[in-house]
Amino acid sequence: MSIVPIPGKQLVRDIGTGGRWLFSLFERLRQIAAEQNRQAAFIKKQEGEIQSQAAEIAELRLTVRALQLREDVLLAKAETAAAQAAATTVMDLARRIGRIEAGGKAE
């Protein structure tokens, strides 16, 4: 039977120090992995919000385009109504002038 030497105090301290260092290294790696997971979840959330905003922007663009087209139609109708009103006024004025020239009474 051989005799197993008992480790010295310095070796025991070195093993303890190395173990604590290794444990702190693993703990730090765990913290980094947890932070990466949190950041990945945050990025996915931001990606979803960006996609939602992109869809909202596309919808707003369609709405603005529809309103622009509606405005163009209303403007065309207003121009037509103004032209018809001007034509009616000119015809009424011409009719009155014609009556006055004919010696009639203006309405």
Phi and psi in radians as a Rosetta constraint file:
Dihedral C 1 N 2 CA 2 C 2 CIRCULARHARMONIC -1.721 0.35
Dihedral N 2 CA 2 C 2 N 3 CIRCULARHARMONIC 2.682 0.35
Dihedral C 2 N 3 CA 3 C 3 CIRCULARHARMONIC -1.566 0.35
Dihedral N 3 CA 3 C 3 N 4 CIRCULARHARMONIC 2.288 0.35
Dihedral C 3 N 4 CA 4 C 4 CIRCULARHARMONIC -1.668 0.35
Dihedral N 4 CA 4 C 4 N 5 CIRCULARHARMONIC 2.174 0.35
Dihedral C 4 N 5 CA 5 C 5 CIRCULARHARMONIC -1.242 0.35
Dihedral N 5 CA 5 C 5 N 6 CIRCULARHARMONIC 2.506 0.35
Dihedral C 5 N 6 CA 6 C 6 CIRCULARHARMONIC -1.445 0.35
Dihedral N 6 CA 6 C 6 N 7 CIRCULARHARMONIC 2.291 0.35
Dihedral C 6 N 7 CA 7 C 7 CIRCULARHARMONIC -1.108 0.35
Dihedral N 7 CA 7 C 7 N 8 CIRCULARHARMONIC 2.588 0.35
Dihedral C 7 N 8 CA 8 C 8 CIRCULARHARMONIC -1.310 0.35
Dihedral N 8 CA 8 C 8 N 9 CIRCULARHARMONIC 2.885 0.35
Dihedral C 8 N 9 CA 9 C 9 CIRCULARHARMONIC -1.066 0.35
Dihedral N 9 CA 9 C 9 N 10 CIRCULARHARMONIC -0.686 0.35
Dihedral C 9 N 10 CA 10 C 10 CIRCULARHARMONIC -1.132 0.35
Dihedral N 10 CA 10 C 10 N 11 CIRCULARHARMONIC -0.725 0.35
Dihedral C 10 N 11 CA 11 C 11 CIRCULARHARMONIC -1.125 0.35
Dihedral N 11 CA 11 C 11 N 12 CIRCULARHARMONIC -0.724 0.35
Dihedral C 11 N 12 CA 12 C 12 CIRCULARHARMONIC -1.101 0.35
Dihedral N 12 CA 12 C 12 N 13 CIRCULARHARMONIC -0.725 0.35
Dihedral C 12 N 13 CA 13 C 13 CIRCULARHARMONIC -1.110 0.35
Dihedral N 13 CA 13 C 13 N 14 CIRCULARHARMONIC -0.742 0.35
Dihedral C 13 N 14 CA 14 C 14 CIRCULARHARMONIC -1.112 0.35
Dihedral N 14 CA 14 C 14 N 15 CIRCULARHARMONIC -0.719 0.35
Dihedral C 14 N 15 CA 15 C 15 CIRCULARHARMONIC -1.121 0.35
Dihedral N 15 CA 15 C 15 N 16 CIRCULARHARMONIC -0.750 0.35
Dihedral C 15 N 16 CA 16 C 16 CIRCULARHARMONIC -1.093 0.35
Dihedral N 16 CA 16 C 16 N 17 CIRCULARHARMONIC -0.763 0.35
Dihedral C 16 N 17 CA 17 C 17 CIRCULARHARMONIC -1.119 0.35
Dihedral N 17 CA 17 C 17 N 18 CIRCULARHARMONIC -0.781 0.35
Dihedral C 17 N 18 CA 18 C 18 CIRCULARHARMONIC -1.090 0.35
Dihedral N 18 CA 18 C 18 N 19 CIRCULARHARMONIC -0.696 0.35
Dihedral C 18 N 19 CA 19 C 19 CIRCULARHARMONIC -1.130 0.35
Dihedral N 19 CA 19 C 19 N 20 CIRCULARHARMONIC -0.753 0.35
Dihedral C 19 N 20 CA 20 C 20 CIRCULARHARMONIC -1.114 0.35
Dihedral N 20 CA 20 C 20 N 21 CIRCULARHARMONIC -0.722 0.35
Dihedral C 20 N 21 CA 21 C 21 CIRCULARHARMONIC -1.096 0.35
Dihedral N 21 CA 21 C 21 N 22 CIRCULARHARMONIC -0.774 0.35
Dihedral C 21 N 22 CA 22 C 22 CIRCULARHARMONIC -1.126 0.35
Dihedral N 22 CA 22 C 22 N 23 CIRCULARHARMONIC -0.739 0.35
Dihedral C 22 N 23 CA 23 C 23 CIRCULARHARMONIC -1.083 0.35
Dihedral N 23 CA 23 C 23 N 24 CIRCULARHARMONIC -0.763 0.35
Dihedral C 23 N 24 CA 24 C 24 CIRCULARHARMONIC -1.153 0.35
Dihedral N 24 CA 24 C 24 N 25 CIRCULARHARMONIC -0.596 0.35
Dihedral C 24 N 25 CA 25 C 25 CIRCULARHARMONIC -1.129 0.35
Dihedral N 25 CA 25 C 25 N 26 CIRCULARHARMONIC -0.813 0.35
Dihedral C 25 N 26 CA 26 C 26 CIRCULARHARMONIC -1.101 0.35
Dihedral N 26 CA 26 C 26 N 27 CIRCULARHARMONIC -0.682 0.35
Dihedral C 26 N 27 CA 27 C 27 CIRCULARHARMONIC -1.116 0.35
Dihedral N 27 CA 27 C 27 N 28 CIRCULARHARMONIC -0.740 0.35
Dihedral C 27 N 28 CA 28 C 28 CIRCULARHARMONIC -1.131 0.35
Dihedral N 28 CA 28 C 28 N 29 CIRCULARHARMONIC -0.725 0.35
Dihedral C 28 N 29 CA 29 C 29 CIRCULARHARMONIC -1.098 0.35
Dihedral N 29 CA 29 C 29 N 30 CIRCULARHARMONIC -0.678 0.35
Dihedral C 29 N 30 CA 30 C 30 CIRCULARHARMONIC -1.108 0.35
Dihedral N 30 CA 30 C 30 N 31 CIRCULARHARMONIC -0.734 0.35
Dihedral C 30 N 31 CA 31 C 31 CIRCULARHARMONIC -1.117 0.35
Dihedral N 31 CA 31 C 31 N 32 CIRCULARHARMONIC -0.716 0.35
Dihedral C 31 N 32 CA 32 C 32 CIRCULARHARMONIC -1.114 0.35
Dihedral N 32 CA 32 C 32 N 33 CIRCULARHARMONIC -0.765 0.35
Dihedral C 32 N 33 CA 33 C 33 CIRCULARHARMONIC -1.099 0.35
Dihedral N 33 CA 33 C 33 N 34 CIRCULARHARMONIC -0.727 0.35
Dihedral C 33 N 34 CA 34 C 34 CIRCULARHARMONIC -1.117 0.35
Dihedral N 34 CA 34 C 34 N 35 CIRCULARHARMONIC -0.722 0.35
Dihedral C 34 N 35 CA 35 C 35 CIRCULARHARMONIC -1.137 0.35
Dihedral N 35 CA 35 C 35 N 36 CIRCULARHARMONIC -0.681 0.35
Dihedral C 35 N 36 CA 36 C 36 CIRCULARHARMONIC -1.099 0.35
Dihedral N 36 CA 36 C 36 N 37 CIRCULARHARMONIC -0.704 0.35
Dihedral C 36 N 37 CA 37 C 37 CIRCULARHARMONIC -1.121 0.35
Dihedral N 37 CA 37 C 37 N 38 CIRCULARHARMONIC -0.727 0.35
Dihedral C 37 N 38 CA 38 C 38 CIRCULARHARMONIC -1.097 0.35
Dihedral N 38 CA 38 C 38 N 39 CIRCULARHARMONIC -0.758 0.35
Dihedral C 38 N 39 CA 39 C 39 CIRCULARHARMONIC -1.152 0.35
Dihedral N 39 CA 39 C 39 N 40 CIRCULARHARMONIC -0.680 0.35
Dihedral C 39 N 40 CA 40 C 40 CIRCULARHARMONIC -1.107 0.35
Dihedral N 40 CA 40 C 40 N 41 CIRCULARHARMONIC -0.729 0.35
Dihedral C 40 N 41 CA 41 C 41 CIRCULARHARMONIC -1.120 0.35
Dihedral N 41 CA 41 C 41 N 42 CIRCULARHARMONIC -0.712 0.35
Dihedral C 41 N 42 CA 42 C 42 CIRCULARHARMONIC -1.105 0.35
Dihedral N 42 CA 42 C 42 N 43 CIRCULARHARMONIC -0.744 0.35
Dihedral C 42 N 43 CA 43 C 43 CIRCULARHARMONIC -1.103 0.35
Dihedral N 43 CA 43 C 43 N 44 CIRCULARHARMONIC -0.742 0.35
Dihedral C 43 N 44 CA 44 C 44 CIRCULARHARMONIC -1.101 0.35
Dihedral N 44 CA 44 C 44 N 45 CIRCULARHARMONIC -0.697 0.35
Dihedral C 44 N 45 CA 45 C 45 CIRCULARHARMONIC -1.102 0.35
Dihedral N 45 CA 45 C 45 N 46 CIRCULARHARMONIC -0.787 0.35
Dihedral C 45 N 46 CA 46 C 46 CIRCULARHARMONIC -1.101 0.35
Dihedral N 46 CA 46 C 46 N 47 CIRCULARHARMONIC -0.679 0.35
Dihedral C 46 N 47 CA 47 C 47 CIRCULARHARMONIC -1.078 0.35
Dihedral N 47 CA 47 C 47 N 48 CIRCULARHARMONIC -0.753 0.35
Dihedral C 47 N 48 CA 48 C 48 CIRCULARHARMONIC -1.088 0.35
Dihedral N 48 CA 48 C 48 N 49 CIRCULARHARMONIC -0.733 0.35
Dihedral C 48 N 49 CA 49 C 49 CIRCULARHARMONIC -1.142 0.35
Dihedral N 49 CA 49 C 49 N 50 CIRCULARHARMONIC -0.694 0.35
Dihedral C 49 N 50 CA 50 C 50 CIRCULARHARMONIC -1.136 0.35
Dihedral N 50 CA 50 C 50 N 51 CIRCULARHARMONIC -0.742 0.35
Dihedral C 50 N 51 CA 51 C 51 CIRCULARHARMONIC -1.112 0.35
Dihedral N 51 CA 51 C 51 N 52 CIRCULARHARMONIC -0.688 0.35
Dihedral C 51 N 52 CA 52 C 52 CIRCULARHARMONIC -1.112 0.35
Dihedral N 52 CA 52 C 52 N 53 CIRCULARHARMONIC -0.749 0.35
Dihedral C 52 N 53 CA 53 C 53 CIRCULARHARMONIC -1.167 0.35
Dihedral N 53 CA 53 C 53 N 54 CIRCULARHARMONIC -0.638 0.35
Dihedral C 53 N 54 CA 54 C 54 CIRCULARHARMONIC -1.118 0.35
Dihedral N 54 CA 54 C 54 N 55 CIRCULARHARMONIC -0.724 0.35
Dihedral C 54 N 55 CA 55 C 55 CIRCULARHARMONIC -1.135 0.35
Dihedral N 55 CA 55 C 55 N 56 CIRCULARHARMONIC -0.697 0.35
Dihedral C 55 N 56 CA 56 C 56 CIRCULARHARMONIC -1.132 0.35
Dihedral N 56 CA 56 C 56 N 57 CIRCULARHARMONIC -0.707 0.35
Dihedral C 56 N 57 CA 57 C 57 CIRCULARHARMONIC -1.124 0.35
Dihedral N 57 CA 57 C 57 N 58 CIRCULARHARMONIC -0.734 0.35
Dihedral C 57 N 58 CA 58 C 58 CIRCULARHARMONIC -1.085 0.35
Dihedral N 58 CA 58 C 58 N 59 CIRCULARHARMONIC -0.732 0.35
Dihedral C 58 N 59 CA 59 C 59 CIRCULARHARMONIC -1.123 0.35
Dihedral N 59 CA 59 C 59 N 60 CIRCULARHARMONIC -0.712 0.35
Dihedral C 59 N 60 CA 60 C 60 CIRCULARHARMONIC -1.135 0.35
Dihedral N 60 CA 60 C 60 N 61 CIRCULARHARMONIC -0.655 0.35
Dihedral C 60 N 61 CA 61 C 61 CIRCULARHARMONIC -1.080 0.35
Dihedral N 61 CA 61 C 61 N 62 CIRCULARHARMONIC -0.749 0.35
Dihedral C 61 N 62 CA 62 C 62 CIRCULARHARMONIC -1.105 0.35
Dihedral N 62 CA 62 C 62 N 63 CIRCULARHARMONIC -0.723 0.35
Dihedral C 62 N 63 CA 63 C 63 CIRCULARHARMONIC -1.106 0.35
Dihedral N 63 CA 63 C 63 N 64 CIRCULARHARMONIC -0.778 0.35
Dihedral C 63 N 64 CA 64 C 64 CIRCULARHARMONIC -1.087 0.35
Dihedral N 64 CA 64 C 64 N 65 CIRCULARHARMONIC -0.735 0.35
Dihedral C 64 N 65 CA 65 C 65 CIRCULARHARMONIC -1.117 0.35
Dihedral N 65 CA 65 C 65 N 66 CIRCULARHARMONIC -0.720 0.35
Dihedral C 65 N 66 CA 66 C 66 CIRCULARHARMONIC -1.104 0.35
Dihedral N 66 CA 66 C 66 N 67 CIRCULARHARMONIC -0.715 0.35
Dihedral C 66 N 67 CA 67 C 67 CIRCULARHARMONIC -1.162 0.35
Dihedral N 67 CA 67 C 67 N 68 CIRCULARHARMONIC -0.636 0.35
Dihedral C 67 N 68 CA 68 C 68 CIRCULARHARMONIC -1.131 0.35
Dihedral N 68 CA 68 C 68 N 69 CIRCULARHARMONIC -0.747 0.35
Dihedral C 68 N 69 CA 69 C 69 CIRCULARHARMONIC -1.118 0.35
Dihedral N 69 CA 69 C 69 N 70 CIRCULARHARMONIC -0.718 0.35
Dihedral C 69 N 70 CA 70 C 70 CIRCULARHARMONIC -1.091 0.35
Dihedral N 70 CA 70 C 70 N 71 CIRCULARHARMONIC -0.720 0.35
Dihedral C 70 N 71 CA 71 C 71 CIRCULARHARMONIC -1.097 0.35
Dihedral N 71 CA 71 C 71 N 72 CIRCULARHARMONIC -0.717 0.35
Dihedral C 71 N 72 CA 72 C 72 CIRCULARHARMONIC -1.078 0.35
Dihedral N 72 CA 72 C 72 N 73 CIRCULARHARMONIC -0.731 0.35
Dihedral C 72 N 73 CA 73 C 73 CIRCULARHARMONIC -1.125 0.35
Dihedral N 73 CA 73 C 73 N 74 CIRCULARHARMONIC -0.797 0.35
Dihedral C 73 N 74 CA 74 C 74 CIRCULARHARMONIC -1.097 0.35
Dihedral N 74 CA 74 C 74 N 75 CIRCULARHARMONIC -0.692 0.35
Dihedral C 74 N 75 CA 75 C 75 CIRCULARHARMONIC -1.109 0.35
Dihedral N 75 CA 75 C 75 N 76 CIRCULARHARMONIC -0.736 0.35
Dihedral C 75 N 76 CA 76 C 76 CIRCULARHARMONIC -1.120 0.35
Dihedral N 76 CA 76 C 76 N 77 CIRCULARHARMONIC -0.723 0.35
Dihedral C 76 N 77 CA 77 C 77 CIRCULARHARMONIC -1.128 0.35
Dihedral N 77 CA 77 C 77 N 78 CIRCULARHARMONIC -0.706 0.35
Dihedral C 77 N 78 CA 78 C 78 CIRCULARHARMONIC -1.128 0.35
Dihedral N 78 CA 78 C 78 N 79 CIRCULARHARMONIC -0.727 0.35
Dihedral C 78 N 79 CA 79 C 79 CIRCULARHARMONIC -1.116 0.35
Dihedral N 79 CA 79 C 79 N 80 CIRCULARHARMONIC -0.719 0.35
Dihedral C 79 N 80 CA 80 C 80 CIRCULARHARMONIC -1.108 0.35
Dihedral N 80 CA 80 C 80 N 81 CIRCULARHARMONIC -0.775 0.35
Dihedral C 80 N 81 CA 81 C 81 CIRCULARHARMONIC -1.116 0.35
Dihedral N 81 CA 81 C 81 N 82 CIRCULARHARMONIC -0.703 0.35
Dihedral C 81 N 82 CA 82 C 82 CIRCULARHARMONIC -1.139 0.35
Dihedral N 82 CA 82 C 82 N 83 CIRCULARHARMONIC -0.714 0.35
Dihedral C 82 N 83 CA 83 C 83 CIRCULARHARMONIC -1.142 0.35
Dihedral N 83 CA 83 C 83 N 84 CIRCULARHARMONIC -0.723 0.35
Dihedral C 83 N 84 CA 84 C 84 CIRCULARHARMONIC -1.140 0.35
Dihedral N 84 CA 84 C 84 N 85 CIRCULARHARMONIC -0.700 0.35
Dihedral C 84 N 85 CA 85 C 85 CIRCULARHARMONIC -1.137 0.35
Dihedral N 85 CA 85 C 85 N 86 CIRCULARHARMONIC -0.724 0.35
Dihedral C 85 N 86 CA 86 C 86 CIRCULARHARMONIC -1.127 0.35
Dihedral N 86 CA 86 C 86 N 87 CIRCULARHARMONIC -0.730 0.35
Dihedral C 86 N 87 CA 87 C 87 CIRCULARHARMONIC -1.124 0.35
Dihedral N 87 CA 87 C 87 N 88 CIRCULARHARMONIC -0.726 0.35
Dihedral C 87 N 88 CA 88 C 88 CIRCULARHARMONIC -1.114 0.35
Dihedral N 88 CA 88 C 88 N 89 CIRCULARHARMONIC -0.741 0.35
Dihedral C 88 N 89 CA 89 C 89 CIRCULARHARMONIC -1.116 0.35
Dihedral N 89 CA 89 C 89 N 90 CIRCULARHARMONIC -0.757 0.35
Dihedral C 89 N 90 CA 90 C 90 CIRCULARHARMONIC -1.126 0.35
Dihedral N 90 CA 90 C 90 N 91 CIRCULARHARMONIC -0.727 0.35
Dihedral C 90 N 91 CA 91 C 91 CIRCULARHARMONIC -1.141 0.35
Dihedral N 91 CA 91 C 91 N 92 CIRCULARHARMONIC -0.717 0.35
Dihedral C 91 N 92 CA 92 C 92 CIRCULARHARMONIC -1.113 0.35
Dihedral N 92 CA 92 C 92 N 93 CIRCULARHARMONIC -0.756 0.35
Dihedral C 92 N 93 CA 93 C 93 CIRCULARHARMONIC -1.107 0.35
Dihedral N 93 CA 93 C 93 N 94 CIRCULARHARMONIC -0.749 0.35
Dihedral C 93 N 94 CA 94 C 94 CIRCULARHARMONIC -1.107 0.35
Dihedral N 94 CA 94 C 94 N 95 CIRCULARHARMONIC -0.707 0.35
Dihedral C 94 N 95 CA 95 C 95 CIRCULARHARMONIC -1.103 0.35
Dihedral N 95 CA 95 C 95 N 96 CIRCULARHARMONIC -0.751 0.35
Dihedral C 95 N 96 CA 96 C 96 CIRCULARHARMONIC -1.152 0.35
Dihedral N 96 CA 96 C 96 N 97 CIRCULARHARMONIC -0.748 0.35
Dihedral C 96 N 97 CA 97 C 97 CIRCULARHARMONIC -1.085 0.35
Dihedral N 97 CA 97 C 97 N 98 CIRCULARHARMONIC -0.711 0.35
Dihedral C 97 N 98 CA 98 C 98 CIRCULARHARMONIC -1.056 0.35
Dihedral N 98 CA 98 C 98 N 99 CIRCULARHARMONIC -0.710 0.35
Dihedral C 98 N 99 CA 99 C 99 CIRCULARHARMONIC -1.181 0.35
Dihedral N 99 CA 99 C 99 N 100 CIRCULARHARMONIC -0.698 0.35
Dihedral C 99 N 100 CA 100 C 100 CIRCULARHARMONIC -1.140 0.35
Dihedral N 100 CA 100 C 100 N 101 CIRCULARHARMONIC -0.749 0.35
Dihedral C 100 N 101 CA 101 C 101 CIRCULARHARMONIC -1.134 0.35
Dihedral N 101 CA 101 C 101 N 102 CIRCULARHARMONIC -0.554 0.35
Dihedral C 101 N 102 CA 102 C 102 CIRCULARHARMONIC -1.398 0.35
Dihedral N 102 CA 102 C 102 N 103 CIRCULARHARMONIC -0.072 0.35
Dihedral C 102 N 103 CA 103 C 103 CIRCULARHARMONIC 1.568 0.35
Dihedral N 103 CA 103 C 103 N 104 CIRCULARHARMONIC 0.167 0.35
Dihedral C 103 N 104 CA 104 C 104 CIRCULARHARMONIC -1.497 0.35
Dihedral N 104 CA 104 C 104 N 105 CIRCULARHARMONIC -3.050 0.35
Dihedral C 104 N 105 CA 105 C 105 CIRCULARHARMONIC -1.806 0.35
Dihedral N 105 CA 105 C 105 N 106 CIRCULARHARMONIC 2.394 0.35
Dihedral C 105 N 106 CA 106 C 106 CIRCULARHARMONIC -1.384 0.35
Dihedral N 106 CA 106 C 106 N 107 CIRCULARHARMONIC 2.515 0.35
